[in-house]
Amino acid sequence: MDDQTRIEVEAAAFRRLRQHLMEDRKDVQNIDMMNLTGFCRNCLSRWYQEAANERGIDMDKAQGREAFYGMPYDDWKNSHQSAASPEKQAAFEVAFKENVTDKE
C-alpha cells in the first residue's frame, strides 16, 4: 500500500470511529470509555486539535472539541452525558492520571 492510500484508509477508519461514537453509540458515556480504555471522545478531540496545531492550524481546545463533536461540547454534554457515580468518578481520576496527565 502506498503512503497516500494508507493515509486515506486511516482517515476513513477515523471517520468511521467518530461516526460510531457520535451517532451509533451516543449512549456510551465518556467516563466509561476512559475507565475501560484509557481514552474517550475528549481525547480524540484533543488529538485532532494537536494534529491541527502541528500543521500550523491555530485551534484551541474548544474548537477541537466542536470539530470532533460537531457541536459545542456543552451542547453534547447537556444532550448525552449523565451523572457519574462516585465509584466511576474515582476510577476516572486514576485513568485520567495514568493516560492523560502523565502524557502532557
C-alpha positions, 0 to 999 in steps of 0.5 A: 500500500502506498503512503497516500492510500494508507493515509486515506484508509486511516482517515476513513477508519477515523471517520468511521470511529467518530461516526460510531461514537457520535451517532451509533453509540451516543449512549456510551458515556465518556467516563466509561470509555476512559475507565475501560480504555484509557481514552474517550471522545475528549481525547480524540478531540484533543488529538485532532486539535494537536494534529491541527496545531502541528500543521500550523492550524491555530485551534484551541481546545474548544474548537477541537472539541466542536470539530470532533463533536460537531457541536459545542461540547456543552451542547453534547454534554447537556444532550448525552452525558449523565451523572457519574457515580462516585465509584466511576468518578474515582476510577476516572481520576486514576485513568485520567492520571495514568493516560492523560496527565502523565502524557502532557 
